[in-house]
């Protein structure tokens, strides 16, 4: 095996280790920013019921409405 091929194989293996390690780390210990958006609402919050129409309204839409955005 030539030195160029050996270097390329080592480069690919190192890249694979970094990617798999990073994804594993994010799965095991995710940062707090993955749980909440910038308004402090959890990403997987269910919709709330509109009191008049009964349809579902997203919590983010409610926040924007009450903030005046």
C-alpha positions as CSV (number, residue, x, y, z in Angstrom):
1,X,0.0,0.0,0.0
2,X,1.4,3.4,-1.0
3,X,1.8,6.1,1.6
4,X,-0.9,8.2,-0.1
5,X,-3.4,5.4,0.2
6,X,-2.4,4.7,3.8
7,X,-2.8,8.4,4.7
8,X,-6.3,8.5,3.0
9,X,-7.4,5.4,4.9
10,X,-6.3,6.9,8.2
11,X,-8.0,10.2,7.3
12,X,-11.3,8.4,6.5
13,X,-11.1,6.3,9.7
14,X,-10.4,9.4,11.8
15,X,-13.3,11.3,10.2
16,X,-15.6,8.4,10.9
17,X,-14.6,8.2,14.5
18,X,-15.1,12.0,15.0
19,X,-18.6,11.9,13.3
20,X,-19.8,8.8,15.1
21,X,-18.4,10.0,18.4
22,X,-20.0,13.5,18.1
23,X,-23.4,12.0,17.2
24,X,-23.1,9.6,20.1
25,X,-22.2,12.4,22.5
26,X,-25.2,14.5,21.4
27,X,-27.4,11.4,21.9
28,X,-26.1,10.6,25.4
29,X,-25.7,14.1,26.7
30,X,-27.6,16.7,24.6
31,X,-27.0,20.4,25.3
32,X,-29.9,22.3,26.9
33,X,-30.5,24.3,23.7
34,X,-31.8,21.1,22.1
35,X,-34.8,21.0,24.5
36,X,-36.0,24.6,24.3
37,X,-36.3,27.2,21.6
38,X,-35.3,30.9,22.1
39,X,-38.7,31.7,23.7
40,X,-38.3,28.9,26.3
41,X,-40.9,26.6,24.7
42,X,-40.1,22.9,24.4
43,X,-39.7,21.7,20.8
44,X,-42.3,19.0,21.0
45,X,-45.0,21.0,22.8
46,X,-48.5,20.0,21.7
47,X,-50.9,22.5,20.3
48,X,-53.4,24.2,22.7
49,X,-57.1,24.5,22.0
50,X,-58.5,27.8,20.9
51,X,-61.3,28.7,23.4
52,X,-63.8,30.0,20.7
53,X,-63.2,27.9,17.6
54,X,-61.8,24.7,19.2
55,X,-59.0,24.4,16.7
56,X,-55.4,23.7,17.6
57,X,-53.1,26.7,18.0
58,X,-49.3,26.4,18.3
59,X,-47.8,27.8,21.5
60,X,-45.2,29.7,19.5
61,X,-48.1,31.5,17.7
62,X,-49.6,32.4,21.1
63,X,-46.2,33.8,22.3
64,X,-45.9,35.9,19.2
65,X,-49.4,37.2,19.6
66,X,-49.0,38.2,23.3
67,X,-45.6,39.7,22.7
68,X,-46.9,41.7,19.8
69,X,-44.6,40.4,17.1
